[in-house]
Amino acid sequence: MEELLKNLLMSEGISGYEENAAKIMTDALLKVSDGVEIDNFGNVIAKKGKGSSSSKKIMIAAHMDEIGLVVKHVTEKGFIHFIKVGGINDSILPAKRVEIINKKGEHIKGVIGTKPPHLMTAEEARQPLKFENMFIDIGLSSRGEVLKVLDIGDQIIFEPNAGVLNGNLYYGKAADNRISCYALVKIMEKLSPNIDAQIYGVATAQEEVGLKGAKTSSFKVSPDFALVIDTTIAGDTPGIEEKVSALKLGSGVAITMIEAGGRGTIVPQKVRKVLIETAKENEIPYQLDVIDGGMTDGAQIYMNREGILTGILSIPTRYIHAPTSVFNIKDVDAAVDLAVKAIEKIAHN
């Protein structure tokens, strides 16, 4: 696994706390662009290209925040209650290992606990577990001891992990959406510095809690065209029918048609056509994605100002919004290749 990809997967950065992920992206983008800035909202914006003021502005967006938790309360006996940041199913939380990042940047290990099933009443056992009834144990026995090492409001991430599962199948924390951040760097690297366009590579903040950074950064950049890189749900695991998701790991990048049943982005026909034709012309493996639930930064970008032509390329991923996800690195490569070829075509048309 390439070092940049591993660092991004292992890094902390829940929504609103993206500073460390932003530093990694800033350092990486500085090597492949003409300049990088971080705006007031925390978006990392890189610029590349020799385009003049009359050339097309093209924005590539990939969100860098991850789902996670935040410290809410510490009991007298030193147990930590928390809130969720982003979409997390409560059922995945019990017994998970987590790390709390304090103001000094130290990582404090903890385990999410709940009332043992052996001690539950019959009525309690019938009820689904709720995060409000869970707590984090960091091995200290009083509120005073805990508050010496962390503060209310500190971010909590799932225990970092990243590696090769088998062959081209990789795994890692925060694959949604750090694998797309990795792809963004590779896209900026492959685009010619002499391209006749103004290219803006943007690592957006706070996507998981309302697509917020995409709104502010696309307003600032005001592109003629935007391309969002994100993950999407692979359907090649037990319990998912093909009519719900036919996407498979290793079958190529997913070109999104419509997301969230139309509540999110409805990709314009001419944008779909460009992406599909470009994939065919360059023999880049692709799949078509029609999503009934979930949306991307595209939903904010394409409604900004007077409307922005926006396409979405997604990387099929298993176990999104969980402590560990699985993806195929070849699908990431396909996303990079298609993005580069499509941007080159759009810049010159």
C-alpha positions in Angstrom: 0.0 0.0 0.0 1.4 3.4 -1.0 2.4 5.5 2.0 0.2 8.5 1.1 -2.9 6.2 0.9 -2.0 4.5 4.2 -1.4 7.9 6.0 -4.8 9.2 4.8 -6.6 6.1 6.0 -4.9 6.1 9.4 -5.3 9.8 10.0 -7.9 11.4 12.3 -10.3 13.9 11.0 -14.0 13.7 11.8 -16.3 16.5 10.5 -15.1 19.8 11.8 -11.9 18.4 13.1 -10.1 17.8 9.8 -6.8 19.6 10.6 -4.6 16.6 10.5 -6.1 15.2 7.3 -5.9 18.7 5.8 -2.2 18.9 6.6 -1.6 15.6 4.8 -3.5 16.8 1.8 -1.8 20.2 1.8 1.6 18.6 1.8 0.7 16.2 -0.9 -1.0 18.7 -3.1 1.8 21.2 -2.9 4.0 18.7 -4.7 1.6 18.4 -7.7 0.1 21.9 -8.1 1.1 25.5 -8.5 -0.2 26.5 -5.0 -2.4 25.5 -2.1 -4.5 27.5 0.4 -6.8 26.6 3.2 -10.0 28.7 3.3 -11.9 30.0 6.3 -14.1 26.8 6.4 -11.1 24.5 6.4 -11.3 23.3 2.8 -7.9 22.7 1.1 -7.8 24.2 -2.3 -5.0 23.5 -4.8 -4.6 25.2 -8.2 -3.0 24.0 -11.4 -2.9 24.9 -15.1 -1.9 27.7 -17.5 -5.4 28.7 -18.3 -6.1 32.4 -18.7 -9.1 34.3 -17.2 -11.1 33.3 -20.2 -10.3 29.6 -19.8 -12.6 27.1 -18.2 -12.5 26.7 -14.4 -12.7 23.0 -13.4 -13.1 21.9 -9.8 -12.4 18.4 -8.5 -13.8 17.7 -5.1 -13.2 14.9 -2.6 -14.3 15.3 1.1 -11.6 14.6 3.7 -13.8 14.2 6.8 -14.8 10.9 8.4 -17.6 9.8 10.6 -16.8 9.6 14.3 -17.8 10.6 17.8 -17.3 13.5 20.2 -16.8 13.5 24.0 -20.0 14.8 25.6 -19.9 13.9 29.3 -17.7 12.2 31.9 -19.3 10.3 34.8 -18.0 10.5 38.3 -16.5 7.0 37.8 -14.6 8.1 34.7 -16.8 6.7 31.9 -17.3 8.8 28.8 -20.6 9.5 27.1 -20.5 10.7 23.5 -22.5 11.9 20.6 -22.2 10.7 17.0 -20.9 12.9 14.2 -22.2 11.6 10.8 -24.2 8.6 10.0 -23.3 5.7 12.2 -25.6 2.7 12.9 -25.7 2.2 16.7 -25.5 -1.6 16.3 -21.8 -1.5 15.2 -20.6 0.4 18.2 -20.5 -2.0 21.2 -17.0 -3.3 22.0 -15.3 -1.3 19.3 -11.8 0.1 20.0 -11.6 3.9 19.7 -9.0 6.6 20.1 -9.8 10.0 21.7 -7.5 12.8 20.3 -6.9 15.5 22.9 -5.8 19.1 22.5 -2.1 18.1 22.6 -2.7 15.6 19.7 -2.3 12.6 22.0 -4.3 9.5 21.1 -6.0 8.0 24.2 -7.2 4.4 23.6 -10.7 3.3 24.7 -13.3 0.6 24.4 -17.0 1.3 23.8 -19.0 -0.5 26.5 -22.7 -1.2 27.2 -24.7 -3.1 29.8 -23.9 -6.8 29.5 -26.8 -8.9 28.0 -26.6 -11.2 31.0 -27.8 -8.4 33.3 -30.5 -7.1 31.0 -34.1 -7.5 31.8 -36.3 -9.4 29.3 -37.7 -6.0 28.1 -34.2 -4.5 27.7 -33.0 -7.5 25.7 -35.8 -7.0 23.2 -34.9 -3.4 22.5 -32.2 -2.3 20.0 -29.0 -0.9 21.6 -28.8 2.9 21.4 -25.7 4.9 21.6 -27.1 7.0 24.4 -26.8 4.0 26.7 -23.2 3.3 25.7 -20.0 4.7 27.1 -16.2 4.6 26.6 -13.9 3.1 29.1 -10.3 4.5 28.9 -9.1 2.6 32.1 -9.3 5.5 34.5 -11.6 5.5 37.6 -12.7 9.0 38.2 -14.0 12.1 36.4 -11.0 14.1 37.7 -8.5 11.6 36.3 -10.2 11.6 32.9 -10.4 15.4 32.6 -6.6 15.6 33.2 -6.0 13.9 29.9 -9.0 15.0 27.7 -11.7 17.6 27.4 -15.4 17.8 26.6 -15.6 18.2 22.8 -12.5 16.1 21.9 -12.9 14.1 18.8 -13.1 10.3 18.9 -12.2 8.0 15.9 -12.3 4.3 15.4 -9.0 2.6 16.0 -6.9 3.4 12.9 -6.2 0.5 10.5 -5.1 0.0 6.9 -3.5 -2.7 4.8 -3.9 -5.2 2.0 -6.6 -7.8 2.6 -5.8 -9.9 -0.5 -4.3 -9.0 -3.8 -6.0 -5.8 -5.1 -8.4 -5.7 -2.2 -7.4 -3.2 0.5 -8.9 -2.3 3.8 -8.9 0.7 6.1 -10.5 3.1 8.4 -12.0 6.3 6.8 -12.0 4.8 3.3 -15.0 7.1 2.9 -13.6 9.3 1.7 -9.8 9.2 2.1 -9.4 6.9 -0.9 -10.9 9.7 -3.0 -8.6 12.2 -1.4 -5.7 9.9 -2.5 -7.3 9.8 -6.0 -7.6 13.6 -6.0 -3.8 13.9 -5.5 -3.1 11.4 -8.2 -5.5 13.3 -10.6 -3.7 16.6 -9.9 -0.4 14.8 -10.4 -1.3 13.4 -13.8 -2.9 16.5 -15.2 -0.4 18.5 -17.4 0.8 21.7 -15.8 0.3 23.3 -19.2 -3.4 22.3 -19.5 -5.4 25.2 -21.0 -7.7 25.5 -18.0 -7.8 26.6 -14.4 -7.9 23.4 -12.4 -8.9 23.5 -8.7 -8.4 20.4 -6.6 -10.4 20.7 -3.4 -10.4 18.5 -0.3 -13.7 19.5 1.3 -14.6 19.7 5.0 -17.7 18.6 6.8 -19.3 16.5 4.0 -20.6 13.9 6.4 -22.8 16.4 8.3 -24.4 18.3 5.5 -22.1 18.7 2.5 -21.0 22.0 3.9 -17.5 22.5 2.6 -18.6 21.8 -0.9 -21.0 24.7 -0.7 -18.5 27.2 0.5 -15.6 26.1 -1.7 -17.6 25.9 -4.9 -19.0 29.4 -4.2 -15.4 30.6 -3.8 -14.0 28.8 -6.9 -17.2 29.4 -9.0 -16.2 26.7 -11.6 -17.7 26.1 -15.0 -17.6 22.3 -14.4 -17.1 20.2 -11.2 -16.2 16.6 -10.8 -16.9 14.9 -7.4 -14.9 11.9 -6.3 -16.5 9.8 -3.6 -17.2 6.3 -2.5 -20.4 4.3 -3.0 -21.9 1.1 -1.7 -20.8 -2.1 -3.3 -23.5 -4.7 -3.6 -21.3 -7.8 -3.9 -21.8 -9.1 -0.3 -24.4 -11.4 1.2 -27.8 -9.9 1.9 -27.8 -7.3 -0.9 -29.8 -8.1 -4.0 -28.5 -6.8 -7.4 -31.7 -4.8 -7.9 -30.6 -2.8 -4.8 -26.9 -2.5 -5.8 -25.2 -4.3 -8.7 -21.9 -2.6 -8.1 -18.9 -4.9 -7.7 -15.4 -4.4 -6.4 -12.9 -4.7 -9.3 -15.4 -3.9 -12.0 -14.4 -0.3 -12.4 -15.3 3.2 -11.3 -19.0 4.0 -10.8 -20.4 6.8 -12.9 -23.3 8.2 -10.9 -26.6 8.9 -12.7 -28.7 10.0 -9.8 -28.3 9.9 -6.0 -30.7 9.8 -3.1 -33.7 9.1 -5.4 -33.3 12.6 -6.8 -33.0 14.4 -3.5 -29.3 14.6 -4.2 -27.6 15.2 -7.5 -29.3 14.4 -10.7 -26.3 14.4 -13.0 -27.1 16.3 -16.3 -27.5 14.1 -19.3 -24.6 15.8 -21.2 -22.3 15.3 -18.2 -23.2 11.6 -18.1 -22.6 11.3 -21.8 -19.1 12.9 -21.6 -18.1 10.5 -18.7 -19.4 7.4 -20.4 -18.0 8.2 -23.8 -14.6 9.0 -22.3 -14.5 5.7 -20.4 -15.4 3.8 -23.6 -12.9 5.7 -25.7 -10.0 5.0 -23.3 -11.1 1.5 -22.3 -11.5 2.4 -18.7 -13.6 -0.1 -16.8 -16.8 1.6 -15.4 -20.2 0.8 -13.8 -23.3 2.8 -13.7 -24.7 3.9 -10.3 -28.2 4.8 -9.5 -28.6 5.4 -5.8 -31.8 5.5 -3.7 -30.1 6.6 -0.5 -27.0 8.8 0.3 -25.6 11.8 -1.5 -22.3 13.4 -2.2 -20.8 16.9 -2.3 -22.3 17.2 -5.8 -25.7 17.8 -4.3 -24.5 21.2 -3.0 -22.1 22.1 -5.8 -24.5 21.7 -8.7 -27.0 24.0 -7.0 -24.5 26.7 -6.2 -24.7 30.2 -7.8 -26.7 29.9 -11.0 -26.0 26.1 -11.2 -22.8 24.3 -12.0 -22.4 21.3 -14.4 -21.4 18.5 -12.1 -20.4 14.9 -12.5 -19.8 12.2 -9.9 -17.3 9.4 -10.0 -17.6 6.9 -7.1 -15.4 4.1 -5.9 -17.4 1.0 -4.9 -16.7 0.2 -1.3 -17.8 -2.5 1.2 -18.8 -1.6 4.8 -19.0 2.2 4.4 -19.6 4.1 7.7 -18.0 1.4 9.8 -14.7 1.0 11.6 -13.1 -0.7 8.6 -14.0 -0.7 4.9 -12.9 -2.8 1.9 -12.1 -1.5 -1.6 -10.3 -2.5 -4.8 -7.3 -0.4 -5.6 -7.9 -1.0 -9.3 -11.2 0.9 -9.0 -9.4 3.8 -7.5 -7.0 3.7 -10.4 -9.9 3.7 -12.8 -11.4 6.7 -11.1 -8.1 8.6 -11.5 -7.8 7.6 -15.2 -11.3 8.6 -16.1 -11.2 11.9 -14.2 -8.0 12.9 -16.0 -9.2 12.0 -19.5 -12.6 13.7 -18.9 -11.0 16.9 -17.6 -8.7 17.0 -20.6 -11.7 16.6 -22.9 -13.8 19.2 -21.1 -10.9 21.7 -20.9 -10.5 21.7 -24.7 -14.2 21.7 -25.7 
